[in-house]
Amino acid sequence: MSAVAKGKRRTAFYAVRVTAGQELNVALLMEMRANSMKLPVGAIVVPPGVKGYVIVEAPGIHVVYSLASELKHVKGTAAGMVSPEELERLISPKPILEEVKEGELVEIVAGPFRGLKAQVLRVNKAKGEVTLNILEAAYPLQVTVPGDYIRPLKRGER
């Protein structure tokens, strides 16, 4: 007996292209439309760090077309489906402490030192902390901050 015959619908994930920066607005409009039209939509996902795309879980592409047609900021649907593994990779947070190494330059994005650039002196993965040397201080200043307070600088930002 197939999954559909047992009452379970097979769904897939489809990517919808949207204007960058309007992902959340489009997702909210899609949710309202899905509720009002009673469309069989399982989930609407706005992956963090992915600009210009909203992922929709639906039984078929025709449902996604009905959901996204004539909505403001929708540019179209991407060809094919998004695999569950790819979606999991997009939405699972990457531990910042795994990426940062001693000697690298980072920017502090939270806390009292927000906006300052610093160099990593030590990484304590067990405690989830990083010891930094603030570069923009008039004298040598070492601080220990939680790992989620920093962002690695790209090569051109130094």
C-alpha positions as CSV (number, residue, x, y, z in Angstrom):
1,M,0.0,0.0,0.0
2,S,1.4,3.4,-0.9
3,A,2.0,6.2,1.5
4,V,-0.8,8.3,-0.1
5,A,-3.3,5.4,0.2
6,K,-2.5,5.2,4.0
7,G,-3.5,8.8,4.4
8,K,0.0,10.2,4.6
9,R,0.9,12.7,1.9
10,R,4.4,12.9,0.5
11,T,5.8,16.4,0.6
12,A,8.9,18.0,-0.9
13,F,10.7,21.2,-0.4
14,Y,10.7,23.9,-3.1
15,A,12.7,27.1,-3.3
16,V,11.0,30.3,-4.2
17,R,13.1,33.2,-5.4
18,V,12.3,36.6,-3.7
19,T,13.7,40.0,-3.5
20,A,16.7,40.0,-1.1
21,G,15.8,41.4,2.3
22,Q,12.1,40.6,1.8
23,E,12.2,37.0,2.7
24,L,10.3,37.3,6.0
25,N,7.6,39.6,4.5
26,V,7.0,37.1,1.6
27,A,6.9,34.2,4.1
28,L,4.2,35.9,6.1
29,L,2.2,36.7,3.0
30,M,2.5,33.1,1.9
31,E,1.3,31.9,5.3
32,M,-1.8,34.2,5.1
33,R,-2.5,33.0,1.6
34,A,-2.1,29.3,2.6
35,N,-4.5,29.7,5.5
36,S,-7.1,31.6,3.5
37,M,-7.0,29.3,0.4
38,K,-6.6,26.2,2.6
39,L,-3.5,25.0,0.7
40,P,-1.8,21.9,1.9
41,V,1.5,23.6,2.9
42,G,3.6,21.8,5.6
43,A,6.1,24.6,6.3
44,I,7.4,27.9,5.1
45,V,11.1,28.3,6.0
46,V,13.3,31.5,5.8
47,P,16.8,30.0,6.1
48,P,19.1,32.3,8.0
49,G,22.1,33.6,6.0
50,V,20.5,32.7,2.7
51,K,19.4,35.9,0.9
52,G,16.7,35.8,-1.8
53,Y,15.1,32.5,-1.1
54,V,12.1,31.1,0.9
55,I,11.7,27.3,1.2
56,V,8.1,25.9,1.0
57,E,7.1,22.3,2.0
58,A,4.3,21.2,-0.2
59,P,2.9,18.0,-1.9
60,G,3.6,19.4,-5.4
61,I,5.0,22.4,-7.3
62,H,1.4,23.4,-8.3
63,V,0.7,24.2,-4.7
64,V,3.8,26.4,-4.6
65,Y,2.7,28.2,-7.8
66,S,-0.7,28.9,-6.3
67,L,0.9,30.1,-3.1
68,A,3.4,32.4,-4.7
69,S,1.6,33.7,-7.8
70,E,1.2,37.4,-8.0
71,L,2.7,38.1,-4.6
72,K,4.8,41.2,-4.3
73,H,8.6,40.6,-4.2
74,V,8.3,37.0,-5.6
75,K,10.6,36.5,-8.6
76,G,9.7,32.9,-9.3
77,T,10.5,29.4,-8.2
78,A,13.9,27.7,-8.5
79,A,14.1,24.6,-10.7
80,G,13.9,21.3,-8.9
81,M,13.5,20.5,-5.3
82,V,15.6,21.1,-2.2
83,S,16.6,17.9,-0.5
84,P,16.0,17.5,3.2
85,E,19.7,17.2,3.8
86,E,20.4,20.4,2.0
87,L,17.7,22.2,4.0
88,E,19.1,20.8,7.3
89,R,22.5,22.2,6.3
90,L,21.0,25.6,5.6
91,I,19.1,25.9,8.9
92,S,21.4,24.3,11.3
93,P,23.7,26.8,13.1
94,K,27.4,26.4,12.5
95,P,29.4,26.6,15.7
96,I,31.6,29.7,15.4
97,L,34.2,28.3,17.7
98,E,34.9,25.5,15.2
99,E,35.8,28.1,12.5
100,V,37.9,30.5,14.6
101,K,41.6,29.9,15.1
102,E,44.2,31.6,17.3
103,G,45.7,34.7,15.6
104,E,42.6,35.4,13.4
105,L,41.0,38.8,13.3
106,V,37.4,39.0,14.4
107,E,34.7,41.6,15.0
108,I,32.8,41.8,18.3
109,V,29.1,41.9,17.4
110,A,27.5,41.9,20.9
111,G,28.3,43.1,24.4
112,P,30.0,46.2,25.7
113,F,32.8,45.9,23.1
114,R,30.4,45.7,20.1
115,G,31.8,47.0,16.9
116,L,35.5,46.7,17.8
117,K,38.0,44.5,16.0
118,A,40.1,42.1,17.9
119,Q,42.6,39.3,17.5
120,V,41.9,35.8,18.9
121,L,44.4,34.8,21.6
122,R,42.8,31.6,23.0
123,V,39.7,29.5,22.1
124,N,38.1,27.6,25.0
125,K,35.6,25.2,23.3
126,A,34.7,23.5,26.6
127,K,33.4,26.8,28.0
128,G,32.3,28.3,24.7
129,E,34.5,31.4,25.2
130,V,37.2,33.3,23.3
131,T,40.0,35.4,24.8
132,L,40.6,38.4,22.6
133,N,43.1,41.2,22.3
134,I,41.2,44.4,21.4
135,L,43.1,46.1,18.6
136,E,41.5,49.5,18.7
137,A,42.4,50.1,22.4
138,A,45.1,52.6,23.3
139,Y,46.8,50.0,25.5
140,P,46.8,46.2,25.4
141,L,43.4,45.1,26.5
142,Q,42.5,41.4,26.8
143,V,38.9,40.3,27.3
144,T,37.1,37.0,27.4
145,V,33.7,36.9,25.6
146,P,31.2,34.2,24.7
147,G,31.8,32.6,21.3
148,D,28.6,33.9,19.8
149,Y,29.7,37.5,20.5
150,I,32.2,37.4,17.6
151,R,32.2,37.2,13.8
152,P,35.3,36.3,11.8
153,L,36.4,39.1,9.5
154,K,36.7,38.4,5.8
155,R,40.1,39.0,4.1
156,G,39.0,42.4,2.7
157,E,37.7,43.8,6.0
158,R,41.0,44.0,7.8
